[in-house]
């Protein structure tokens, strides 16, 4: 039995604790050991959660440890995951029992797939990708490392989501459309044309937001 340690004990980390108990392999392949967080008081006043063991910076992985990174921000997800990877930490993907993953779809390490997610066939998914509730991904898409798809977001067939990019709640990327690296697709945005690296887009149709 492996012992899962959740990196991050804030809001998303608490949600991941609940999620993990409904994921494939819970109770047979892994249990939950606790959290790593540099704020030792992060769970003060809350009940029912496992302990904060240490910080990511100080913790030394044990042979039976496995990890998941519960950071909602793609940049910080990468930051803390890479700290643990450099120490030899091993990450598993958490896949809810009610999620659907189609034929010939490949999923990298450290991914999080929440309940009622539908990921179609022949899709390439990188490492540390997060799919929140009710995400729908069409056939032949490509989603790169550390990307994040928020609740009810959608990607049409052959669409592309770049490294460390985020689609917020109910965002839509139409078929064959590419979103570059380090981009933000705002809540409810409908992306009908290519989004270049580093751009933030909002609206329907989605337009570049400059600030």
Long-range contacts (C-beta under 8 A, 24 or more apart in sequence): 1-29, 1-30, 1-31, 1-64, 2-29, 2-30, 2-31, 2-64, 2-65, 2-66, 2-92, 3-30, 3-31, 3-32, 3-33, 3-62, 3-64, 3-65, 3-66, 4-30, 4-31, 4-32, 4-33, 4-66, 4-67, 4-68, 4-92, 5-33, 5-34, 5-35, 5-36, 5-53, 5-59, 5-65, 5-66, 5-67, 5-68, 6-32, 6-34, 6-35, 6-36, 6-67, 6-68, 6-70, 7-35, 7-36, 7-37, 7-56, 7-67, 7-68, 7-69, 7-70, 7-71, 7-80, 7-81, 7-84, 8-35, 8-36, 8-37, 8-69, 8-70, 8-71, 8-80, 9-35, 9-36, 9-37, 9-39, 9-42, 9-43, 9-49, 9-52, 9-70, 10-37, 10-39, 10-42, 10-70, 11-72, 12-70, 12-71, 12-72, 13-37, 13-70, 14-43, 14-46, 14-49, 15-70, 16-68, 16-70, 16-94, 16-112, 17-49, 17-50, 19-94, 19-96, 19-112, 19-114, 19-115, 20-68, 20-94, 22-96, 22-97, 22-98, 22-115, 23-94, 23-95, 23-96, 23-97, 24-95, 24-96, 24-97, 25-92, 30-66, 30-92, 33-65, 56-80, 56-83, 56-84, 57-83, 59-84, 59-87, 60-87, 61-87, 61-88, 61-89, 61-90, 65-89, 65-90, 66-90, 66-91, 66-92, 67-91, 67-92, 67-110, 68-92, 68-94, 68-110, 68-112, 69-110, 69-128, 70-112, 72-130, 72-148, 74-146, 74-147, 74-148, 74-164, 74-165, 74-166, 75-164, 77-128, 77-130, 77-146, 77-148, 78-128, 78-145, 78-146, 78-164, 81-110, 81-128, 81-146, 91-127, 91-128, 99-131, 102-139, 108-145, 120-157, 126-163, 138-175, 144-181, 150-187, 153-185, 162-197
